[in-house]
Structures are given as structure tokens and as C-alpha cells.
């Protein structure tokens, strides 16, 4: 997650940016919700942020969320303990891609 500065419609702009699997960024600020680059899913595997745990019968769980703001909310709710990998669709239209 990072902040991106750019020019949009002739105005200086900034947005919270969440990287996706195609090298693009899902961008959000109070005035804009969109993508810089190609729209795609995001897969989060970082063990520094996520704690691996097993579900019943030795299988691993996968967490699927609709958007990166949902991901940030889940990190807050679960106090940064989620089952990796986490797939962030970045749009319900990307469900088949996941």
C-alpha cells in the first residue's frame, strides 16, 4: 500500500494505491475510485502481515474479499491475523479471474 501523486484533469492529485497482479494500482481518494494501469485481482501473501493457520482436516483456508478497503477493514477487525493467501477481487467482475 502506498500513496501515489499524479495530475488528473489538470489538477495535482494523490490517492491511496493498492498494487494488483498486473502491475496496476487500485486508487482511492475522497474524489476518485479507479485503477491506474490494468484492472486485476490482488493476492496478499506477506507473512509479516498475515498469520498462517490451518482449518479442519489439514486444509488451508483462503480469504476472498471484494475490495482493498474491505481488506484494510478486515486487518483492523482481525487485528492483522488473517489466513494467507488473501485474494482481493478489486471488483466483483473479477470473480472468474480469481
N, C-alpha and C positions, 0 to 999 in steps of 0.2 A: 504494500500500500504506500502510495506517495502522493504528493501534491504536484500537479502539472500547471505550468504557466504558459499561456498562449494568447493569440489575438483572435477574437471571434467577432465578426461583423464590425471590424474596425476598432474594437474596444479591447483593452487588455483584460484578460480573463484568467481565472485559476479554478481548479477543480480537484477534488479527491479522485485519485485514479487507482483502479484495481486491475492488475495485469490479467490477460486471458491467454489461452493456449496458442493463439495465432500471432502473438506478439502485439496485439492491440491493447487498449485500455478502456475499461468501462469508466466513464467520467460522471461525477455528480457534483453539483453545487446548488445553491438555492434557486438559480435561474435556468439550469441546464441539466438534462438527463440524456446521455447518449454515449456513443463509442468513438474513440479515436483509433482509426485503423479498422481491422476486420472484426466483426461480431463473432464471438466464440464462447465456449464454456471456460471456466477456470477450475483447476484442480489444485487443492492445497494439501501438501504432504509434509510440511515442515514439522519436525518433531519438537522443535523448540517451543512451538505454539500449541501443538496438539499432543495429547497423551494417548498412546495406543492401548486398546483394551479389547478383550475377546468377548464375543457373545456366546450364547449356548452352543453346545456341540462342536466347539473348536472352530467355528466360522468367524470371519472378521466382518464387522459392520461397515457400511458406507453411509455417510451423511450426505443427503442431497438437499440443497437449498435453492430457492428461486433467484435471489439476487445477492449482491455483495453486502448490501445494507442488512439483509437477513443474517448473513454470515457474521457481521460485526455484532448484531444483537445477540446471536447465539453464543458468541465468545463471551459477551458480558453476562448472559444468563447462566451459562455453564461454568463461569469463572475460568475460561481458557482451557477447559478439558473437554475435548471432542474427539471422536473416533476418526482417525485418518483412514483413507483419504476423505476429504470433503470435496464434493463436486458442487460448484456454484454454476447454475444454468445461465445466469445473466439475462434470461428471458425464458418464459415457458415454451416459446417457439423452438428452443434449443434442446428440448427433451429427447428427441431422437438422436441427436449428436452425442448426448451423454450415454 
